[in-house]
Amino acid sequence: TAAVAGRLVARGAGYRWPSAAGVAIAAAGLGWLACLDSTSSSLTAAATMVTVGAGLGLTMPTLLLAAQRSVLHQHLGITTALAKFFRSVGGLVGVVAAGAVIRHHEIGSREPGQALSIMTLYAAAAMLATLVLILVLPGRPAEHGAQ
């Protein structure tokens, strides 16, 4: 889906809608993932993960392109590095938050996967909050020659 996102942006689709679609798809995949239980098949589990990955594939490169195209050419390297840095920091914060949620919900839980399902629902809610932020982005950032 990252290649599809690149083609959409190259054909003038802007940045907002491919990113928004990707976040919505990833949120749906996370919601679906939260519904899995011990009776779910491996194929169903794989399909949920593919759905999340497809959504993120639409979103991540599109937002990076939006950042790159909104700065002057001489700031392209800094912008790319900062985008990747904050993606890593966000991943770190997400893993720590997920661990805290799982630990909090494991205490007193009688069902082993319940804490993981709750954490996944929180992740889906965070994706939906991200969707709101993406929808307020300009459709096409001002081009500054960083093509």
Secondary structure, DSSP 4 states (H G I P E B T S, - for coil): -HHHHHHHHHTT--SHHHHHHHHHHHHHHHHHHHT--TTS-HHHHHHHHHHHHHHHHHHHHHHHHHHHHTS-GGGHHHHHHHHHHHHHHHHHHHHHHHHHHHHHHHTT-SSTTHHHHHHHHHHHHHHHHHHHHHHTS-SSPPP-S--
